[in-house]
Amino acid sequence: MRLRLEPHDEYLHELGPEPNFNESMYFNVYDPAAETGAFVRLGNRANEGRGEMTVCLYLPDGRVGFMFQRPEVRTNDAFDAAGLRFAVVEPFEHLTVDYDGTVVLLDDPMAMADPRRAFTEHPHVPCSIHLDYRRVSDMFGGEPEETHEPTGEEFARGHYEQLVSATGTITVDGTPIAIDGFGLRDHSWGPRFWQAPWYYRWLTANVGGEFGFMGSRIARRDADGTRSGFIWDGERIRFVDDVRVSTTWDDTDHHRALRLTLRASGIDGGEPLEVGVTGTVRSLIP
């Protein structure tokens, strides 16, 4: 499948005619020294008159700051809604994330299993995020030259990802946290039905910029679906053609550990590369 990706794809695309047209960006980061992680996402669903905004902060003391809103969005001209803003400084090289708003502060992140109660009974505190994201890896993905998803089952017409570094400050309830970490960002556009996959798993890591990966498993009810991703060795991307995920669940049906195996074909007749990663859950918000 041939993919197209140009610098102008870093910006907003023309709003399509589909009622469920979505354009979104997502950024994550983890700073081991600060013991702080975060992800943010903003999606424009202008033909539905709304957006989707998520801020999730994993704080060093185990608490989680969380916010989700569906702000009014009538155009696809900018990523700027509900206090969250994304800007492209230089395509494929440098983007910024800024947030000025509030988060719900959770001593026990599992409280979000009942979101209405969590938003009502837990404190809403001021929060600001100011992060510069810069390129670590090459780009992965783009827009296929031919449609590959059946009508009604679309998840994204165009999609790409990149390993990145992130520096800046996250401030929660007046306490600033300096961030100097690594993560991943993505950008998607086109019709999106969240219910299109039977289920999907999306696992990413960025270890100091010298090693990282993304593994994607999208399952369909009537077919095997797809297994794809990449491995970054610090110099180049290796394309993954097989992804296996084994999950350990607790008695409340929440995941507590997993094992991921990624396999990339050999380059120029070389040996294939297989990477196995085992992880345990440190913090979980439903």
C-alpha positions as a Python dict, from the first residue, in 0.01 Angstrom:
ca = {
    (1, 'M'): (0, 0, 0),
    (2, 'R'): (154, 327, -117),
    (3, 'L'): (131, 622, 121),
    (4, 'R'): (160, 994, 57),
    (5, 'L'): (290, 1234, 322),
    (6, 'E'): (385, 1597, 259),
    (7, 'P'): (481, 1885, 493),
    (8, 'H'): (140, 2047, 438),
    (9, 'D'): (-21, 1739, 598),
    (10, 'E'): (102, 1869, 933),
    (11, 'Y'): (-168, 2135, 908),
    (12, 'L'): (-546, 2106, 900),
    (13, 'H'): (-706, 1942, 597),
    (14, 'E'): (-1013, 2048, 404),
    (15, 'L'): (-1326, 1949, 589),
    (16, 'G'): (-1477, 1649, 414),
    (17, 'P'): (-1848, 1594, 344),
    (18, 'E'): (-1876, 1294, 575),
    (19, 'P'): (-2094, 1359, 882),
    (20, 'N'): (-1831, 1194, 1104),
    (21, 'F'): (-1523, 1362, 954),
    (22, 'N'): (-1256, 1383, 1223),
    (23, 'E'): (-918, 1551, 1236),
    (24, 'S'): (-714, 1498, 1549),
    (25, 'M'): (-370, 1517, 1703),
    (26, 'Y'): (-239, 1327, 2003),
    (27, 'F'): (80, 1378, 2206),
    (28, 'N'): (227, 1181, 2495),
    (29, 'V'): (539, 1217, 2710),
    (30, 'Y'): (708, 1054, 3005),
    (31, 'D'): (990, 1205, 3209),
    (32, 'P'): (1155, 940, 3432),
    (33, 'A'): (1342, 1199, 3639),
    (34, 'A'): (1022, 1389, 3717),
    (35, 'E'): (821, 1065, 3744),
    (36, 'T'): (554, 1239, 3541),
    (37, 'G'): (366, 1130, 3232),
    (38, 'A'): (98, 1290, 3020),
    (39, 'F'): (-111, 1259, 2710),
    (40, 'V'): (-334, 1512, 2537),
    (41, 'R'): (-567, 1481, 2240),
    (42, 'L'): (-782, 1723, 2046),
    (43, 'G'): (-1019, 1612, 1773),
    (44, 'N'): (-1229, 1835, 1547),
    (45, 'R'): (-1562, 1685, 1439),
    (46, 'A'): (-1689, 2003, 1277),
    (47, 'N'): (-1972, 1843, 1079),
    (48, 'E'): (-2112, 1724, 1412),
    (49, 'G'): (-2060, 2072, 1559),
    (50, 'R'): (-1831, 1949, 1835),
    (51, 'G'): (-1482, 1842, 1927),
    (52, 'E'): (-1319, 1595, 2164),
    (53, 'M'): (-1061, 1722, 2414),
    (54, 'T'): (-866, 1503, 2655),
    (55, 'V'): (-593, 1590, 2906),
    (56, 'C'): (-449, 1317, 3127),
    (57, 'L'): (-159, 1372, 3370),
    (58, 'Y'): (14, 1098, 3569),
    (59, 'L'): (166, 1280, 3867),
    (60, 'P'): (471, 1169, 4069),
    (61, 'D'): (270, 1105, 4388),
    (62, 'G'): (35, 861, 4211),
    (63, 'R'): (-251, 1103, 4160),
    (64, 'V'): (-398, 1163, 3815),
    (65, 'G'): (-522, 1491, 3672),
    (66, 'F'): (-787, 1438, 3406),
    (67, 'M'): (-1016, 1644, 3187),
    (68, 'F'): (-1247, 1557, 2899),
    (69, 'Q'): (-1477, 1796, 2716),
    (70, 'R'): (-1683, 1810, 2399),
    (71, 'P'): (-1646, 2177, 2305),
    (72, 'E'): (-1837, 2343, 2023),
    (73, 'V'): (-1634, 2319, 1699),
    (74, 'R'): (-1788, 2444, 1373),
    (75, 'T'): (-1482, 2467, 1145),
    (76, 'N'): (-1166, 2270, 1080),
    (77, 'D'): (-939, 2573, 1075),
    (78, 'A'): (-730, 2512, 1389),
    (79, 'F'): (-656, 2282, 1679),
    (80, 'D'): (-779, 2524, 1945),
    (81, 'A'): (-1069, 2431, 2171),
    (82, 'A'): (-1156, 2405, 2542),
    (83, 'G'): (-826, 2568, 2638),
    (84, 'L'): (-607, 2320, 2446),
    (85, 'R'): (-401, 2439, 2150),
    (86, 'F'): (-161, 2268, 1911),
    (87, 'A'): (64, 2461, 1673),
    (88, 'V'): (309, 2360, 1401),
    (89, 'V'): (635, 2555, 1425),
    (90, 'E'): (817, 2355, 1158),
    (91, 'P'): (658, 2056, 982),
    (92, 'F'): (798, 1718, 1090),
    (93, 'E'): (1042, 1894, 1325),
    (94, 'H'): (879, 2110, 1594),
    (95, 'L'): (527, 2148, 1736),
    (96, 'T'): (390, 2305, 2053),
    (97, 'V'): (119, 2201, 2298),
    (98, 'D'): (-45, 2455, 2530),
    (99, 'Y'): (-330, 2411, 2776),
    (100, 'D'): (-488, 2657, 3014),
    (101, 'G'): (-783, 2520, 3206),
    (102, 'T'): (-861, 2277, 3485),
    (103, 'V'): (-826, 1907, 3562),
    (104, 'V'): (-1014, 1680, 3798),
    (105, 'L'): (-760, 1569, 4059),
    (106, 'L'): (-797, 1201, 4152),
    (107, 'D'): (-622, 1044, 4450),
    (108, 'D'): (-746, 709, 4319),
    (109, 'P'): (-748, 707, 3936),
    (110, 'M'): (-989, 411, 3936),
    (111, 'A'): (-1258, 653, 4053),
    (112, 'M'): (-1299, 749, 3687),
    (113, 'A'): (-1478, 417, 3633),
    (114, 'D'): (-1782, 623, 3736),
    (115, 'P'): (-1710, 946, 3545),
    (116, 'R'): (-2021, 1136, 3653),
    (117, 'R'): (-1940, 1077, 4018),
    (118, 'A'): (-1569, 1143, 3967),
    (119, 'F'): (-1631, 1479, 3799),
    (120, 'T'): (-1885, 1576, 4067),
    (121, 'E'): (-1712, 1464, 4386),
    (122, 'H'): (-1344, 1537, 4317),
    (123, 'P'): (-1176, 1879, 4310),
    (124, 'H'): (-1128, 2070, 3986),
    (125, 'V'): (-793, 2252, 4005),
    (126, 'P'): (-611, 2495, 3773),
    (127, 'C'): (-378, 2338, 3520),
    (128, 'S'): (-144, 2467, 3252),
    (129, 'I'): (73, 2279, 3004),
    (130, 'H'): (341, 2435, 2786),
    (131, 'L'): (550, 2181, 2594),
    (132, 'D'): (776, 2192, 2290),
    (133, 'Y'): (779, 1869, 2091),
    (134, 'R'): (1075, 1804, 1863),
    (135, 'R'): (1159, 1532, 1615),
    (136, 'V'): (1339, 1217, 1725),
    (137, 'S'): (1245, 964, 1457),
    (138, 'D'): (1146, 973, 1093),
    (139, 'M'): (776, 990, 1013),
    (140, 'F'): (568, 673, 997),
    (141, 'G'): (246, 660, 795),
    (142, 'G'): (56, 897, 567),
    (143, 'E'): (-250, 884, 344),
    (144, 'P'): (-303, 578, 120),
    (145, 'E'): (-333, 643, -251),
    (146, 'E'): (-631, 406, -259),
    (147, 'T'): (-914, 361, -8),
    (148, 'H'): (-850, 55, 209),
    (149, 'E'): (-1142, 64, 456),
    (150, 'P'): (-1501, -35, 370),
    (151, 'T'): (-1763, 241, 383),
    (152, 'G'): (-1903, 263, 733),
    (153, 'E'): (-1592, 106, 887),
    (154, 'E'): (-1351, 397, 853),
    (155, 'F'): (-1117, 482, 1139),
    (156, 'A'): (-884, 728, 961),
    (157, 'R'): (-818, 812, 597),
    (158, 'G'): (-476, 953, 677),
    (159, 'H'): (-265, 876, 982),
    (160, 'Y'): (99, 919, 1078),
    (161, 'E'): (312, 897, 1390),
    (162, 'Q'): (652, 1013, 1511),
    (163, 'L'): (873, 959, 1814),
    (164, 'V'): (951, 1293, 1977),
    (165, 'S'): (1118, 1468, 2268),
    (166, 'A'): (923, 1706, 2490),
    (167, 'T'): (1044, 1990, 2711),
    (168, 'G'): (856, 2251, 2908),
    (169, 'T'): (637, 2278, 3216),
    (170, 'I'): (320, 2118, 3349),
    (171, 'T'): (159, 2308, 3638),
    (172, 'V'): (-115, 2151, 3851),
    (173, 'D'): (-287, 2345, 4130),
    (174, 'G'): (0, 2594, 4144),
    (175, 'T'): (280, 2335, 4151),
    (176, 'P'): (507, 2344, 3844),
    (177, 'I'): (677, 2030, 3714),
    (178, 'A'): (968, 2075, 3473),
    (179, 'I'): (944, 1822, 3188),
    (180, 'D'): (1235, 1687, 2985),
    (181, 'G'): (1119, 1358, 2842),
    (182, 'F'): (1030, 1153, 2539),
    (183, 'G'): (712, 1029, 2378),
    (184, 'L'): (512, 993, 2059),
    (185, 'R'): (269, 1205, 1862),
    (186, 'D'): (15, 1124, 1593),
    (187, 'H'): (-214, 1300, 1347),
    (188, 'S'): (-527, 1154, 1184),
    (189, 'W'): (-789, 1285, 942),
    (190, 'G'): (-1092, 1150, 759),
    (191, 'P'): (-1416, 976, 858),
    (192, 'R'): (-1396, 807, 1198),
    (193, 'F'): (-1629, 558, 1358),
    (194, 'W'): (-1491, 480, 1703),
    (195, 'Q'): (-1688, 156, 1693),
    (196, 'A'): (-1543, 43, 1358),
    (197, 'P'): (-1283, -197, 1503),
    (198, 'W'): (-1399, -497, 1705),
    (199, 'Y'): (-1116, -396, 1936),
    (200, 'Y'): (-772, -245, 1899),
    (201, 'R'): (-445, -231, 2089),
    (202, 'W'): (-198, 53, 2040),
    (203, 'L'): (128, 33, 2234),
    (204, 'T'): (412, 283, 2212),
    (205, 'A'): (748, 347, 2377),
    (206, 'N'): (1036, 591, 2338),
    (207, 'V'): (1347, 510, 2542),
    (208, 'G'): (1564, 819, 2547),
    (209, 'G'): (1534, 870, 2172),
    (210, 'E'): (1776, 584, 2105),
    (211, 'F'): (1512, 312, 2085),
    (212, 'G'): (1137, 312, 2044),
    (213, 'F'): (845, 137, 1886),
    (214, 'M'): (478, 137, 1803),
    (215, 'G'): (269, -176, 1779),
    (216, 'S'): (-87, -168, 1645),
    (217, 'R'): (-337, -453, 1647),
    (218, 'I'): (-675, -369, 1492),
    (219, 'A'): (-923, -657, 1503),
    (220, 'R'): (-1234, -693, 1289),
    (221, 'R'): (-1534, -912, 1361),
    (222, 'D'): (-1543, -1059, 1011),
    (223, 'A'): (-1168, -1078, 943),
    (224, 'D'): (-830, -1096, 1113),
    (225, 'G'): (-775, -721, 1083),
    (226, 'T'): (-427, -569, 1078),
    (227, 'R'): (-100, -600, 1269),
    (228, 'S'): (150, -325, 1201),
    (229, 'G'): (391, -75, 1351),
    (230, 'F'): (756, 19, 1358),
    (231, 'I'): (1078, -22, 1551),
    (232, 'W'): (1318, 274, 1579),
    (233, 'D'): (1682, 181, 1637),
    (234, 'G'): (1810, 535, 1680),
    (235, 'E'): (1894, 574, 1312),
    (236, 'R'): (1612, 436, 1102),
    (237, 'I'): (1262, 290, 1114),
    (238, 'R'): (1206, -83, 1069),
    (239, 'F'): (855, -164, 949),
    (240, 'V'): (674, -420, 1163),
    (241, 'D'): (464, -687, 991),
    (242, 'D'): (360, -893, 1292),
    (243, 'V'): (237, -785, 1636),
    (244, 'R'): (148, -1019, 1923),
    (245, 'V'): (3, -898, 2254),
    (246, 'S'): (-49, -1113, 2563),
    (247, 'T'): (-236, -946, 2852),
    (248, 'T'): (-263, -1034, 3221),
    (249, 'W'): (-599, -933, 3371),
    (250, 'D'): (-702, -898, 3734),
    (251, 'D'): (-1031, -1017, 3885),
    (252, 'T'): (-1198, -686, 3796),
    (253, 'D'): (-1110, -726, 3426),
    (254, 'H'): (-845, -455, 3428),
    (255, 'H'): (-509, -519, 3266),
    (256, 'R'): (-212, -540, 3503),
    (257, 'A'): (71, -664, 3281),
    (258, 'L'): (139, -744, 2918),
    (259, 'R'): (393, -886, 2682),
    (260, 'L'): (439, -738, 2336),
    (261, 'T'): (628, -905, 2052),
    (262, 'L'): (712, -710, 1735),
    (263, 'R'): (865, -866, 1426),
    (264, 'A'): (1019, -667, 1141),
    (265, 'S'): (1132, -812, 811),
    (266, 'G'): (1499, -809, 720),
    (267, 'I'): (1645, -521, 519),
    (268, 'D'): (1828, -595, 192),
    (269, 'G'): (1820, -966, 260),
    (270, 'G'): (1931, -931, 621),
    (271, 'E'): (1795, -1111, 921),
    (272, 'P'): (1451, -1019, 1053),
    (273, 'L'): (1436, -830, 1380),
    (274, 'E'): (1220, -944, 1671),
    (275, 'V'): (1167, -734, 1982),
    (276, 'G'): (995, -857, 2297),
    (277, 'V'): (881, -616, 2569),
    (278, 'T'): (723, -694, 2905),
    (279, 'G'): (543, -425, 3103),
    (280, 'T'): (354, -391, 3430),
    (281, 'V'): (88, -130, 3500),
    (282, 'R'): (204, 153, 3727),
    (283, 'S'): (-107, 368, 3700),
    (284, 'L'): (-445, 299, 3544),
    (285, 'I'): (-739, 528, 3474),
    (286, 'P'): (-1045, 363, 3312),
}
